[in-house]
Each structure stands twice: as structure tokens, then as C-alpha cells.
């Protein structure tokens, strides 16, 4: 087969497997007198051994063919670029709170003691940051600024400008923003970036790895200061910088962009940890002219004169408002609080800010009123006090993660709210409940016995053996991966040759895996056991074929933290339903409609149940959804029952943002405030300003 294509080789091998299977069945049928104990075990053993060997060899050849099939990295880079552009466009709109364009912030180049990038201009603006980046050699940039200065917005603006179709060449590199808080350098920067592409944009692992190895991923590491609270050379942020310094493509250092707070990066630099060969820029404070331009676009009519004293205060360097509202985040916070009015309670007046004596009071004053202000105009009917309590619990959990030791080999994030990884919030109970669910397995047999299944009536020993099997499975599940990933069924793959080929091939593999022990069992138990194992083989083969043929991450389009759980639930529910129907249909043909209905429904429940807990190693999604459901059960009353819907509402309201598959608080300052203020602030009615 030296001149054959990879696809033709696969079909030839699959045909060989079918021929071997037919020969095996023929040998078994010829030697089978359909009476217990009077068979030729040698013939069946030889046939089964040949069948299993052929399946294993064919499976190895399929994997080899897939590995040898060339991947068009340029095409996948273009797919990823579209997904990143769409995701970051939505993120920018959400962060700007409906404003069409961000404030055109100014930044200045901050020379480092050594290893500056060549071509760094002394100053620049946000609108021209892509041209600034293109002139750097090497293209390595560190964006620093004070809290709320707009580092994330700057990074997003750079990504969108670089991905602009008028600028980016087809097949060119793709800037991808990843949260530094989830840094996991195991295996190096290349492996970590590939894992983030799989997790955040649901790319195929092989495609993600090839894109990174080809230098087509420009990592934008957002929030280096959020990795830990230490500024020493032994901190996680310092380790990340050293790893990025070793991150190369070809003979030179790879392109990177890093955002970090000014004070934290200065401390890291003093500890001899900094990005080598990178130009460092510092975002400048918001000035009065920029604030006025921003205000003119969102405040009109009679509201405009009320802001004039605030704008005048911004021109006075020593005024508390000039210090407190010097960042885009704080000024946006102020405009949100004082432009979303409640006509029944009386309009709030921005001149109230003039009575506050220092910047800390201004910050607490605005943060205490931010949630009530957003709840007035956001869709939905969430009570502001309840929103505050829910978000405060989540904020405290994230802040507490900074001091928690790693859990099952993973450092818990202090910024990311990932729905299927939030189960540690309820302690150990969710994992105990997931493991305990498998102990309900005997219900399958008891339900069948109650409904009068003839096979169970003739074999009561299965009722007593099932608890032992359930206990063994529970022990296996307890040792399984505590951090399962969600998945989904991609029905569009049914229209592709690859999807149909994988479905057909693994259906045969699953069928053989189900039939092999069934033939041996039937030698001692008769034809009834053979029919049962044929049904098991068909249902298992169908599930395995669906997993291999349709269970694909996709190209990253439409990534949504809420949809991940929904698609995951629908995926394993479909698997269980289809497997149960196949099982029931087979038994119905052999034993009659009643037996088929009883066993089909019970098998559907069983297969659905095994998918839920992630028993099939290729089906990891069910376990992810179950962990999420157990979290909701264990936090009933402390968190909303529909947590995903609540967080999505918070995203629409502007309280949280989306980063990949994670929700994050709109700003770390908001997270810290809520963590330290678990109860909403009760204030007296606003007094009119003379």
C-alpha cells in the first residue's frame, strides 16, 4: 500500500476488520449447537483473538494516518483570528459600557536598565499602539499602569488593531489574550499556550500545538500582577517572566505582550525579574480634557451643567477628585453611578462627590452605589442587595484562593470564575456526592425486576451482585480526574468524511469490545446471555462511535461560558438516550416489546448515568456538568440556583467580564471591595444640593 493515500488505507484496513469479524461469527455459528456447555471454545477463542488483534492494528494505523496527515496551519490561524476578533470585540463593548470608542489614552516609553526593544518611540497614543508595536524589534511589549488605568482595554485595542482585516495578512500570527492568573508553566510556555487555546477557544489539541510551534500565536498575558501578592524573585510572576524570556521562536525571542501594574512590575524589576528585550510603556493618567470629551458623548441636556464642578475639580492637581478619578475605570464608574437615575427615589447629583475628603472615600462611595446603579437599567429582575451578596461570596472565594494550597495538583484561580471548576467553593461535598451517585446503579436492576423483566426474574443473582459492582465503580470514579473538561456533540461532522469514518470505525471497535466478553459469557450461560451481550455491544459501539465521530471541540467560534455547560449536558444526555434505545431495540427483537421497553428505558438511564459521572474515559463532559450541578445543590440559598444565568446577567449589566471560558469581575478593585463588604451598604436618602 505504498502508493495509497491515508484515507484509502483506513478503508482497506476497515474492510479487513469486517472480513475478520464475519469469519469469526461464521466459525462461532458453525461450532455453536445453541445448547449450554456443548461448544468449541478453541474456535471461538481463535476468532475473537484475531478480531481484537485486527481492531487494535487498524486503530493504530488510523492514529498513524491522522498524525501523518498535514495540517494547514494558516487556515486554522485564520479560523482562530475570526474567533478572537469576535470575542474581543464583544469584550471591548462590554468594558466600555456602551461607549463607541475608548478614551484615546496617552502612554510614554519607560527605559529599562538593559535589554530594551529597538524602535520604541518616546510616547504614543492608544489609537496608534498597533503601529508602535510593529516598529519594535523584537516585538515584545510590557504595558504598565496604575490600577484602573486601562491596561486590559489597551491590550484588547492592540489585539483588535492587529487583527483588522485591512492589516493582518492571511495565515499570519494571531494575538490571543490569556489571563496570567491561570498560569501553569508545566511543560513550558508552548504547552501552556496550547492548553489555553484548547480550553478557551475549544481548538483541537493537535491544531493548537501546531499553531504554537509554528509561531502563529502572539500571547497577550493579561494581569501579571494578579498571579500572587509577592514581589520577590521567587514569586509566580517572576517565574512567568523568566519562562517568557526563554520562550523563543526560531533563533530569536518570540513576540509577547504583558500587562502589569506599575508598582508590581517595578518591584519585580528590583528583584531582577523583567521581560528581556521588551519595550515598557506606562499609561498616563486621565486628564480633564479627555474626561470632558468622554462626558460629552454620554451626558446631554440638563445633566451637563451638574458635571461642570466635577470637571473643574479635575484640573486641580491637589483635589481629591483629581486623584480619585484619574483613571478611565474610576471615571467610568462615576458616570455609571450618576447617569443612571431612579426617578422614583430622586436623581443623584455628581456634585455630591465634592463633599468627600479623600480618594479612598470617593472610591468606596462609588463602589457602594455601582451595583444599584447597574440594576436599574440592566434587563432582568435581580434585587440589588441580593446581587451584592451573591457576588460578595464569589469575590471572597477568589481572594481566599490566593492563600490556599494547590488542590489535586491545581492552583485555584484568584480571578477566574469557571462554572465547572467552581465546585471547591462548597468544599469536599460536591466530589463526595458525585462519587455517591454511582451507588444508585443497582436501581437499574431493581426497576427492571419490579417491572417484570423476564431475564432478571430468571437470574436474581444480578440483583445482589449489582451493589458490589456499584461500589467498585464508585472507588474508580473517586480516583478519576477531579478536573474534567466539558465537551459537546458537533452534529455538523455527520456531513464530513472524517466524522462518518470515525463514527463507523469506532462503532466497530465498541461492538467488538462489547461482544468479546459476551461470547465467553455465553459459553457458560447460553443464548440468552449472547443476546444480552450483543445488545450491550451495539449500544456501547454506538456511543463510542458518536464520541469519536462527533465529539469534537470545534474551531472556537461562539465560545460562551454558559453555553459550555448547556452543550455538555445535551451531549451526554443524547449519548445515554441513543445508547439506551439501541439496547432496548435489540432486546425487544429477541424477547418481545415489553422486555425491550423495560430494558431500553433502564439502559438509557444507566448509560446516561455513566456518562454523567464520566465513566467512559473519552466522555469527559458529563462529569464536568455533574460537578457544576452538585455545586448548585451544595450552595442552595448562598448562591443562585441558576448560577450560569446569573453570571451572564452580570456580564450584560457590566459587573463582570468574559475572558475565554471564565467570568471575571469587571475590575479587581470591585472584587476586593465586595470581598471586604459582604453586605450592601445602607445609606440615608440623598439630600439635594443647593
N, C-alpha and C positions, 0 to 999 in steps of 0.2 A: 504493500500500500504506500510505497514511497512517493508516488506522484499524486496521491489523493489529497483533497482538501480536508481540513479538520472536521467540517460538518459531515462530509461523506463518510469519514472514518467512524464517527459516532454512530451513524445509522447502520453501518455494516456490523459494528460491534453489538448494537441493539438487536439486530436481526439474529446474530449468533446466540444472544441470550434467549431470544424467543424459541429458537430451534432447540436449544438445550432444555428449556422448560417443557416444550412439547414432548421431547424424548423422555424426560423424567416422568411426566404424567402417564405416558404410554407404558413405560416399564412398570410403574406402580399399578396401573389399572390391569395390566396383564397378569400380574402376580397377586392381585387382591381378590380373594374369594368373597369379600364383604361379610366375613364372619370373624368374630373376635379370636385372636390367637393363632390364626392359620395363614400367615403371610410370609413373604420372603424379605426379611429385614435387610439382607445384603443388597438386593436390587434397589430398594428404596434409599438406603444409605449412600450407595454409589451415585444414584441420580441426584439426590439432594446435595451431596458434596460437589458434584460437577456444576450444578446450578448456582450454588453460593459462590464457587470459585469464579465462574464466568461473570457473575454480577460484580464481584469485587474488582476483577481485572477491568471490566468495562467502566466501572465507576472511576477507577484510577486513570484510565485513558481519557475519560471526559474531563476530569480535572486537569490533566496534562494539556489537552487541546485548548481548554479555556485559558490556561496560563500562556500558551504559545500564541494565542490569537492577539494580534496587535491592537492597541487601544489608541484611538485618535485623541490625544491629549488636548489638541487645540479645540476640538469640538466640545469636549467636556468642560474646558475652561470657559468657552462661550456660554454654555448652559449655566455654569456656576455664576458667571458675571451677571446674567439676567436675574438670577435668583437673589444675589447680593444687592443688586441695584434696586430691585423692588422692595426688599426687606428694609434697606437703609433709607429709602425714600419715605416709607411709612414711619420709620422711627424718627426721622427728622421732623416730619409734620407733627408728630405727637409731642416731641420735645419743644417745638416752637409754639405750641398751644394755639394753632390756627393761624399764626403769623406767616405770611407768604415767604419771607426771606429772613435769614438770621441777621443779627446785627453784624455789620462788617468790622469785626474786631481787628485791632492792630496788634502786631507782635514784633518783638525785637530779637535779634540773634544774641545769644549769650555765649561768648567764647569760653571754651573749656581749657584746662591746663595743657591737654595734649589730645591728639587724635581727632581733631575737628574734621568734618567733611569739607571738601573743597567746593567752592562756588556758592557759599552761603552769603546772601546779601545781609546788610546790617538790619534791615527792617522789611516788613511786608504787611499785607492785609489778608483777611480770610478769603476774599474773593479771588485772590491771586496765589493761594497756597499751593495749588497743583503745579503751576509754573515754577514756583520756588522749589518744590520738591524735585521736579525734573532736572533742575540745574545742579543738584547736589551730586557729588562723586566721592564716595559711593552714596547711593540713595538710601540714607539712614537718617531718621529724624526723630528727635525727642521733643514732645510738646509738653511744656510745663506751665503751671499757673496756680493761682490761689483756688481754694475750694469755691466752686460755682462760677469760675471764670470762663467756662465754655469749652473745656478740653474735649469732652465727648462730642459736642456739636462740631468742633473743629475737625476732629478725626472723621466724623461722618461726612462733613463737607468735602474733605480731601478725597474720601472714597468715591463719592458721587461724581466729583470732577474728573477723577482718573478713569471712571467707568463710563463717562459720557461717550455715546456712540461716535460723536464727532472727533473725539480724541483717541480713544482706545482702538488699537489695531486688532482685527480678528485673530483669535488664537493667542493674544497677548496675556500678560500676567493679570491676576485678579487680586485686588486688595480685599482682605477678609478681616473683619473686626472680631476679635476674641477677647473674652474677659480674662484679665490676669488673675482674678480671684480663683479661677478654676485651674490654675497652672499645675500640670502634672508632668514633670520632665522625664519620667520613666521611659527609657528608650531613646531619649534625645528630643530635640526640637522638632525634627522631621516627623517622628512618630506621634508627638503630641498634636501637631497641626493636622495630621491625617485623622486622628481620632476626633478632633473638633469638627472637621468637615463632615465626618460621618454622623456625629451627634447633633450638630447644629443645622446642617443642610441635608441630612439623610442621604449622603452620597454612598455609592458602593465603596467598600473599603479598598478594593484594588484601584479603582479610579482615583480615589482621594490620595492614596500613597503615590501613584504615578504623577499626579499633578504637583505634589510637593517635591518629589525627587527631580522633576523637570524644571524646578524653579519658577513655576507659574503661579505660586501663591505668595502674595505680599502680606505678611502678617501685620495687623494693626493691633498691638497689645494695649488694650484699654484698661486703665486703672491699676498701674503698677503699685501705687501707694496703698491699694486695698488688699494686698496679699497678706500683710501682717502688720503688727504695730511696733516692730523693732526696726531700728535704723543701722544695725551693726552689719559687719561683713558676713555674719552667719545667718542673716535673715533670708526668708524665702525670696524676697525681691532681689537681694544681692545674688542669690543663686541663679535666678532667672536672667539677670543681666550678664552673668558670666556665661551662661548657656547660650544666650543670644550673641555674645561675642565670638563664640566658637561656631556659630551657625553660618555655614558657608554654602555658596553655590559655585561650582567650578573652582577656580583658583582665587576668588575674591570673596569678601564678606557679602552675605545675602542682604537684600533690601528689607528693612524693617521700619515700623513706626511705633513709637511708645508714647503713652500719655502718663503723666505722673504729677502729683502736687509738687509745688516748688520746694517747700520745706523738706519733704521726704526725699526728693532727689538730691538736694544739697547734702543732706545727712548721709545718703548712700555714697555720694561722691567723696565726702570726707573720709568714709570708710574704705576708699579705694575700689568702689563698685560703681561703674558707669558704663554707658554704651560707647564702645570704642568706634572711632570713625564716623560718628554721628553728629549732625548739627543740632544744637539745642536752641529752641526758641521759647520765649516767655510771653504769654498772652498778657496784654496790658489791661489795666482797669477800665471799666466803662466810664466815659466822660459825659458831661452834661449834654453836649451836642448830640451824641449818639443816643442817649436816653430820650431826648426830646424828639428825635426823628422816629424812634420806635413808638413813642407815645402818640405821636400824631397819626399813626396808622390804625390805632385801635381805640382812641378816645376822641369823640366828636361832641359837638353841641355844647350843652350847658355843663357837662362834666369837665371840659378842658380848663376853665379858669380855676377849678378846685385843685388842679395839679400844679399850677404855677408856683406856689410857695415851695412845693417839694423840689421842683426843678431848680429854683433859686438856691435852695439849700445844698444841692449837689455841686454848685460852683464854689462853695466854701470848703476848703480842704479840711478844716478842723471840725466841721459839723458832724454830729453822729450819723445823720442820714448819708452824708458823703462817704463815710466809712462803711456803713451797713449796706448801701445799695450800689456799691461799686462793681458788682459782678452781674452778668446777664441773668443768672439764676435768681438772685435776690430781687432784682428789679422786675423780672417776670412774675415772681411770687407776689410782689406788691401790687402789680397791675391786676393780677388774677383776683386777689382779695378785694380790691377796691373798685373793680369794674363789673363784678357780678353781683348785682344788687338784689336785695329782698324787699320788694315794695311794701309788703305787709309789716315788716319789722323796722322799716326805716332804712334809708340809704346810709352806708358807711362813707365817711369822708376821709380822703387821703391826708388831709391836714391833721388828723389825729396823730400821725407819725411824728409831727413836730414836737409833741409833748414828751416824747421818750428821750431819756437822758444819755443812753449809750447804744453801741451797735448790738450788744448781746440782747438788750431789751427789744430792739427792733426785730431781731431775728425770731425770738420767742413769740413776740406779738403776731408776726405774720404767719409763722408755722402753726400757731394755735388756731388760726382762722382759715387756714388753707383748705382743710377738708370740708368744713361747712360751705365755703365758697364754691368748691367744685361740685358738691352735691346739689346745689341749686340749679345748675344748668345741665348736668350730665344726665343722659337718659337712664331710666330705672327708678326704683323707689327704695333705695337704701337709706336708712336713717344715719345721719352724720355721726352721732355718738357711737352707733354700732360699728360703722366703718372704722372709726378711730380705734375701737377696742380690738377688732379683728386684725387690723394692720399692726397695731402695737404688739400683739402676740407674735406675729411673724417677724417683726423687726427685732424683738428681744431674742428670738430663736437664732436669727442670723448673727447678731452681735455676740451671743454666747458661744457661737461656733469658733470664734477666734481663740478661745482658751480650751476648747475640747480637744482631746487626743484623737488621732485618726480612728475611724470606725470601720472595721473589716477592711483595712488597708486603704481607706479613702479619707482624705482630709475634707471635712464638711465645709461647704462654701459659706462665706460671710456676706455674700451679696446676691447669690442666685437662688430664686425660688423655682425649682424644677418640680413639677407636680408629682412625678413618680419617684422622686428622691427625697420627698419631704417626710417620709414615714418615721425617721428618727425623732421628729418633733414630739411624737407620742411615746417615746421611749421604746422599750422592747416589745410592748404588747402587740403591735401590728405583725411583727415577724412570728410571734407565737400563734397568733390567730391564723395566719396563712398556713403555717405548718399543721395546725389543728384541723384545718378544713379537710385535709386528706383523710382524716379519721371518719369522715362521713361516707367514704367509699362503700362500706358494706350496705348502705341504703339502696344501692343499685340492685343488689341481690334480694334484699328483703322486699323491696317494692315488686320485683318480679314474682317472688313467691306469693305475696298477698294477692296479686292479680291472676294467679293460677297459671304461671308458666309451666308447661309440661316437663321441660328439661330440668328445671330446678326441683320440681316435685320428685323426679327420679334420682336426683343427685343432691340430697340435703347436706352432704358434707361440704359443699361450696359455701353454704351459709355460715358454717363455723370456721372455715379456713379464711374467709374474707377479712375478718378483723386482724388476723396475723399479717396478711399481705398489706393491709392499710397501714399498720404500724411500721412495717419495713419501708413502705413508700414515704411515710412521714419522716422517718430518720434520713432518707435520701434527700428529701426536699430541704430539710434543715441544713444539710451540708451544701446545698446548691448555692449559686451565685446570689449574694444578697443585694446586688445592684443590677437587676435585669433592665434591659433596654426595651422600649416599645417597638412594635413593628406594625405593618399594615399589609393588606392584600391589594395588590395592584392588578385589577382586572384587565387593564389595557394590555397586559402581557399576553393575554389569550390571543391577541391578534398578531403576535410576533412568532417567528420560527423558534427563537431561543426559548420563549416561555412554554410553547407547546412541547418542545423537545424535552425540556427539563421536567415538565409535568408528566409526560409519558414515561420517561426513563425512571424517575423516582417512584412512580406508581408501581412499576415492575419491581423495583428494589423493595418497596414496602410490602408488596404482595408476597414476594419470596421470603421476606423476613417474617411475615405472619404465617405462611404455610409451612416453613421448615419445622418449627416445633410442633405444629399441628399434625403433620404426618406421623411423627414419632408418638405423639399422644394417642392418635387414632389406632396405632398398632395394638394398644392395650385397652382402649375404651370403645372402639367400634366406630361405625359410620356416623353416628350422631356427633361425636367429638370432631370428626372430619368436617362435617358441615359447619359446625361452630367455628372451627379454626379458619375455614375458607371465608366465612363472614368477617372474622377478625382481620384476615389478610387483606380482603378487599377494602374494608373501612380504613385500616391503617395505611394501606397503599395509596388510597385516595387522599388522605390527609397529608402524607409525605409528599405526594406529587404536587398538591396545591402549595405546600410550603416552598418546595424547590422552584416551581414554575411561576408562582405569583407573589411570593413573599420577598419583595424587593424594596429597598429603601427609596428608589426613585432618584431624580436629579436635583432635589432640593427645592423645587418650586412649591409655593404655598405652605411654607413652614409656619406652623402656629402651635404654641404650647398647648392650647386647648384641644386642637384637632388631633394631636398625637394620642391622647387618651381615648378620644372618641373612635378614631380609626383602629386603634389597638383592640378596643372592646368588640367592635364589629368584626374584626378579623378572626379572633379566636371563637367568637360565637358562631360565625359561619363555618369554621372548621368542625366544631363539635356537631353542628346540625347536619352537615353533609355526611360526616363520618357515621353518625347515628342512623341516618336514612339508608345509607348503603348497607349497614349491618342489619337493620330491620328488614329491608327488602330481601336480602339473601336468606334470612331465616324464614321469612314469610313464604318464599317459594318452596322451602323444604318442609315446613311444619304447619303451614296454614296462616291465614291473615291474622288471627288472634295472637299467635306467638310472635309473628313479625311486628305487630303494632306494639305489644308489650316490650319486647326486647329492643325494638328500634327507639322507642321513647327513652327507655332506661339507658341504652347505649349512648344516645345523644347527650343525655345528662352526664354520663360518665366521661365521654370524650371531651365535652365542653369543660367538665371539671378538671380533667388532667391538663387541658390547655390553659385554664385559668391559673393553675399553680406552676405552669412552665415545666411540666414533666418531660415533654419532648424537647430535647436539647436545641433543636432547630427553631422551636417555637418559644421565643423568649418573651414575647409581648404580654401573654396572659398574666404572667407573674407580675409584670410592671403595673398593670391595671389593678390587680388584686391588692398590691401594696398600697396603692392610692385609695382604694375603697376601704381598706382596713384603717388607714389614717383617718378618713372621714368618720368612720364608726367610733374610733377611739377618742376623737376630739369633738364629739357631738356636744353642742352648746358653747364650746370655746371658739370654734371656727364655723363658718357657714357650711351647711350640708353640701351645697353645690359650690365648692371652693373654686373650681376652674371658671365657672360663670362669674363669680365674684371678682376674681383677679382680672378677668377680661374686662369687666365693667370698670375696674380701677384703671386699667390701661386706657380705655376710652375716655375716662374722666381726667387723665393726666396725672394720676397719683403714682403709677408705676410705668415702667417702660419694658420693652421686649428686647432681649439680647439672645439671638439664636433660639433655643427652646426654653429659655429661662425668663421669668419675670424678675425685674429688679426695681427697687424703689427709684422714684424719679430723680432723687439726689440723695447722696449719703447723709447730708445734713438732715433731711426729712426722716431717714431711717433712724438716725441717732436720737432725734427729738422724740419720735414715737416710742422707741425702746425705753427712754427715761421718763416718759409721761404715759403710762398705760391707760389712764383715764382722761377723757376730754376735759379741757379747761372750761370752767364755768365762769363767765364774765358778766358783770352787771350791764344793763342796757346802755347803748351808746348815747352819750349826751351830745346835743347839737353844738356845733362850733359857731361861735359868734362871728 
